[in-house]
Amino acid sequence: MSKRKLTDAHLPVGECITQVQEILRERLCCQKLPDRPEGVEAQHKHLLELLKRTAVHGESNSVLIVGPRGAGKTMLLKCVLRDLLEDKEVQKNLLQVHLNGLLQTDDRIALKEITRQLHLENAVGDKVFGSFAENLAFLLEALKKGDRSSSRPVLFVLDEFDLFAHHKNQTLLYNLFDVSQSAQAPIAVVGITCRLDVLELLEKRVKSRFSHRQIHLLSSLTFPQYLERVRTQLSLPDDFPDGKFAEDWNASVKTLCEDKSVEDVLQRHFNSSKDARSMHMLLMFCLSRVSVSRPAIKPADLLEASRLCFADAKANMLHGLSILELCLIIAMKHLNDVYEGEPFNLQMVHNEFKKFLQRKSNSMYNFDQPVIMKAFEHLQQLELIRPVDSSSAKIQREYQLMRLMIDHSQIMEALQKYPQCPTDVKQWAMSAFG
């Protein structure tokens, strides 16, 4: 069947909706790499040239990619690597080692991971090395063996670079930068970090071996560009099987983006975070509301999705508490107001709760001390309260000082939405916050 006939075919609405969800979910969740990254062409060219000099000419380099979370640092590096690996020679020779500061928490773990990614477990075997430098030198030496006289170029990518600076003596960073500076083997060290002051974390001996090349990614996105990006992300491609449905869908998306209430919602998201991840999260919530009975995204869907994105997790957690736990929270808030934010302990909270019970002649809230202790511990597990001093292990639990981690607006919101909340508890809360 010709392509024209295929796009003119009218598919059932259910099948069209399934295809729409497949296409858009892949786009929003799988973070498909763009053909060329927008707005960072100069940074892309700079990084590509740098890595090409290592991969093709065997020249060692080191560089830091710095920018806020969600600015596109990893996406930029992936695009550069994709373009770099189009060269058959590079594809055959370049070795990649990807480390993450959140996973490789010390140099011993990092070294094991380097060995695993370079497939040198057999070469290392049961050898015992005197130092980190000796071990790394052996790994790079092992890459020289084989049919090639020179060593194969190795690319080290250090994600969450600032966390590697907290390792003891910064041994990993020192040795990698030392190898790249002394040209023992062709290696490129690329650090990815969201800390602008990352160089201040490096020791003097490490800093002196770093090339001080930095690539900054700072979002200069304007609201009209953000709006256009939302429209592009939700639009269907030209080769969609049902051309008529795709046309109607794209027209509805254009109308949606021109709606005043939608613009206001997107402006609020743009002001709080310009990154692609939060935008994709918002659009995924919208997409999940599309069905056969609602075959297009309406402004109401975007408003609901925005409400879910901005939902207060702590306030939502309060909805699942028992009445006793809620009463303890109100007692804590009472204490906070009376003692102007000073920390409290379980005994003080229990006394405050007992004052509330004494006002009720027919109270149904008479709980034993162990039950109240259990409820208090549960609040601590949920991190709604936390100990003031972590070194207070010797103090009895009921006298350990705590702080409340939520404010009164969150408590009041939870009380309004709490299913069948007793009136006297609500009134007590109102008197506490009056």
N, C-alpha and C positions, 0 to 999 in steps of 0.2 A: 504493500500500500504506500502511495506517495506521502511525503511529509505533509503536503497541503491537506490531503484527504484526512490524514490522521488528526491534524489540529482542528479540522472542521467537524470531526465526529462528536456526536452528543452522547456523553456518558451519563449514567444515572447519577443523581446528586450525591448519593451515599458514597459512590466510588470516587467522585471528584473530591469530596471532603477528605476521604482517606488519603488520596494523593497529595492534597494541600498540606495535611498534617505531616506526612512523611517528608515532603520537600522542606517545609519550614522548620520542622524539628531538627533535621540534619543541619540546616543552616544555623540555627540558634544554639544547638547543644554541641555539635561536633566541631564548632569553631573552624569551619573550612577556611583555609588560607586564601587571601585575596590574590588575584593575578599580580597585582603590584600594590604595596601598602600605600594608603593615602596619607598625604601630609608629612611623610618622613622620607621623601625621596633622597635627600642629601645624606641622611644618616644611613640609609640602605646602601647607597653607593660607597660611602666611606668604609662601612663594615665589610662589604663584599670585597673591596680592594685589599683590605687588611688581611682577611682570611685567605684570599687568593695568593697573596705573597707567601704565606706559610705553606699552603697546600701545593702550589705549583713550583715555587722557587726555593722552598725549604728555609724561609726566613722566619725567625722566632718573633712573636709579638705578644703584647698583653694589652687588654682594653677593658674598661668598665662601661656597662650600659646602665644609666641611672635615670629613674623616673618614678612617679607615683604608681601605686597598684592599679592595674587595669589600663595603663597608658599604652600598652602594646609592645613591651620590651621582648617578651618571649616570642610573640608573633613576628616581630622584626627579625629576630635571630633565625626563626624557622624559615622565613621567606628567603633570607640570605643563604642558608644551608641548602634549601631546595634549588636555588639558582646555581650555587657552587657545584652541587653534585650532578648537574647536567653535563659537566665535563667528564668524559669516560675515564680519563687518566686520574682525575681527582677522586672519582667514585671508587676506583680500584685501590688507591693508596691511602687516602685520608682515614685515620682512626678517630673515633669520637668517644670521649668519656664525659658522662653527665653526672654531676654530683649536686646534691641539694643540702643546704645547711640544716634543714629541719630533719633530714634522715641520717646524714653522716655527722653525728654529733661529736665525734672526736676523730683524731688523725688515724688511729688504728682501724676504725671502721671504714674511714675514707680510703685507706690503703688497700684494704680487702676488696672494696668495691672497684677501685682502679684495676687491681689484678684480675677481677672477674670480668670487667668490661673489655679488657685487652686480651682476654682468653689466655692468660699466662699462668693459670693455676698449676699446670704440669711443670712449667719451667721453674717456678718457685719451689714446689714440692715441700720438703721438710727443712729447707734451708733456714738457718737462724741468722738474722742480721743485727749488727751492732747498733745501727741508728736508722732513723727514718730516711735520711739522705742516701745512705748506702742501699736501702731497699728500693727507693725510687730510681736510683742510678742503675741498679740491676735490671729493673723492669724496662727502662728505656734502652739499655744495652741489649736486652733480649730481642728487641724489635729490629736490631741491626742484623741479626742472623738471617740466613736465607739466601735467596738468589740475588738480592740487591746489595750493593756495596754500602750504600748510605742507609740511614735510618728512615723509617716511614714517618710522615708528619702526624702529630697527634693534636687534636683539639680538645682542650679541657674547658667544659662549661660549668661554672660554679653558680648555681641558683641560690638565692638568699645569701649572697656573698658576705654580707656584714656578719652573719652568724659564724663564718669560718674565722673571723678575726677574734672571736672569743675563745678559740681553742688554745690550749696551753702552749705558750711560746710562739704561737702562730707558725708552727713548724711546716705544715702543709703549704701555706702561702709562701713562706720563705723559700722553700725548696723549689716550688713551681716557678716562682719569679726568678730565682737564681739560675735555673736551667734555661729559661727563656732569654735571660740577659747574657749568659756566658756562651750561648750557642752550642751547648753540648749535644743537643738534639733539636730538630725543628719542632717546636711546640707553640701553640697559640693558647693563651689563657684568657677566657672571656668571663668576666664577672657580671652577674645581674643583681641589682639591688635597688631598693626604694629609698635608701638613706642618702641624703645629699652630703652628709658629713662623714661619709664612709672612710675617706682618706685619713681623717683624724683618729680613727680606730686602729690604724696600722702602726706597728712598731717602726722605729727609725730604720732598722736594717732591712725591713720588708719594703718600706716606702722607697728606700734608695734603689731597690732593684725593680720597682714597678715603672713602666714607661710613662705613667701619668696621662695616658690617653683616656678621655672620657667622652662618651656619646650621651647627650642628654635628650630625653623624650619628655617634653612638657606639653600637655594638651593645650592647643590654641583653638579648640573647636568652638564655633559660635552657635547660637540657638537655631538659626535657619539651617545650618549644616546638620545639626543634631536631628532636626525635624525631617530633613531629607533622608538621613540615614535610617530613621524609623520607617519611612515610606518604602525605601529600597529593601529593607529587611523583610517587610511583610508582602512585597509584590511578588507575583508569580512570574516565572521565566516565559519567554516567547514560545518555547517548544512544549508547553503544557498540552497534554492530549486533547482536552476540550477547549478550543479557542474561545468560544462564546463565554464559557464559565470564567476563564482566565481574565477576559476583558471586563466582565461584570465585577469580578473580585478586585481587580486593580483599580477600577473606577470607585468601588466602595472604600478602598484603602485611601485613595486620594481625597475623597469626601471626608473620611474620618480624620485625616491629618489637618483638614481645614476647619474642623469644628472648634468653636471657641473653648468649650469645656475641656476638650482633649488637649488643646494647646496649653491650657492652664496646668493640667496634670503633668504634661511633659516638661513644662517650664520648671515645675517644682522638682521633678527628678533630675533635670539638667543642673539646677542650682545645688542639689545635694551631692550628685556624683555624675561626672561626664563619662565614666568608663563604660565600655561595651558590655561588661558582664551584667551590671545592674539593669541596663537597657534590655538585654536578652532575657533576663529573669522576668521583667515586666511583660514583655511580648509573649513569653511562654505561658504565663498565667492567662493572657487574653486568648491565645490559641487553644488552650484547654477548654474554653467555653464554647468553641465552635462545634456545631453538630448539624444533622440533617434538618432539624426544625429551626436552627439559627445558622444559616449558611454564610454569614458574614460577621465581622467584628464590629460591634456597635459601641458608641461612646460609653454606655453604661458598663460594658465589659471592661473597658480600660479604667474606669473609675473604681470598679471592684478590684481589679488587679493591682491598682495603685494602693488601695486600702490594705490589701494583703502584704504588699512589699513594705509598707510603712508600719505594719502592725507591731505593737510593743510586745516583745517576747516575754518580758518579765510580767507584764499585766496579764497576758494570756495564761501564764503559769499559775497565777493566783486563782483563776477560775476553777482549777482542778484541786484546790486545797479543801480539807475538811473544815467544818464550822469551828472546831477547836483551834486549828492552825490559823484560821482567819482571825479569831478572837485574840490569839497571841500576837499576831501582826499589829492589830489595832492597839493592844496594850503597849507594844514596843513604840508605836508612833506617839502614844500619850506620853510615855517616858521621855522620848526625844524632845517633845514640845516643852515639857516641864523643866527638864535639865539642859535645854538648849544644845542638843546634839551630843551630849556626853554619852560614852558607851554604857551598856546595861548588862546584867546577867540574868540567868533563868529565875533566880529567887525574886529579883525585883519585878520581873514580868509576871510571875505567878501571883505576887502580892497585888499587883495592879488588876489582874484578872479577878482575884478574889473580891476586890472592892466592887467590881461590876456585878459579881454574883450576889453580894450582900444587898444590893439595891433591889434584887428580884426576890419576891417572897416564894414564888413557886418555880424555882430555877430547874431547868432540865440539863444544865451544863455542869453538873458536879462530877469532875473527873479526878481520879487518883493521881498522886505525884508521878508514878512511873509512866502513866499514859501521857501526861503533860511533857515529861522528859523526852519521850519517844517523838512526840509532835515537834518539839524544839529541835531535836537532832535531824528530823526530816527537813525542816526549814533550812538547816545548815547544809545538808546534802544538796538541796536545790540552789544553794548559794544566794538565798534571799537575805541571809545574815552571814556574817563571817567574823572569826575571832580577831580581836585587835592585835594580839601578840601571839605569834605562832609557837613561841617557846614556853607556853604556859601548860605543858603536859602534866606538871606536878599538882596543878590547882584542881580541886574538885570540879566536876563538869558544871554543876549548878551555879558555881561562883566565877566561871570563866567569862571575862568581859567580851561583849559582842557589839557589832555595829549593824544597823539596818541598811540594806543596799537598795531600797526602793523609796520613792518619794510619795507624798500623800495623794498627788493627782492619779498616780497609777493604782493606789489602793482604792480610791473613790470610784475610778472607772471599773475596777474589778467588782466592787460591791454592787454597782448599778446593773452589771450584766450577770451577777451570780444567780444561778437558778434557785428560786424559793429561799432567798436569804431571809432569816427571821427579822422581823421589824425592830425588835429591841436591840439587836446587834447593829443594824443600820443606824438607829438613833444614837447608840453609844459612839459609833464611828463619827457621826455628824458632830456630836459634842466634842469629840477629840480634835476635829479639824476646824470647828466653828471659828 
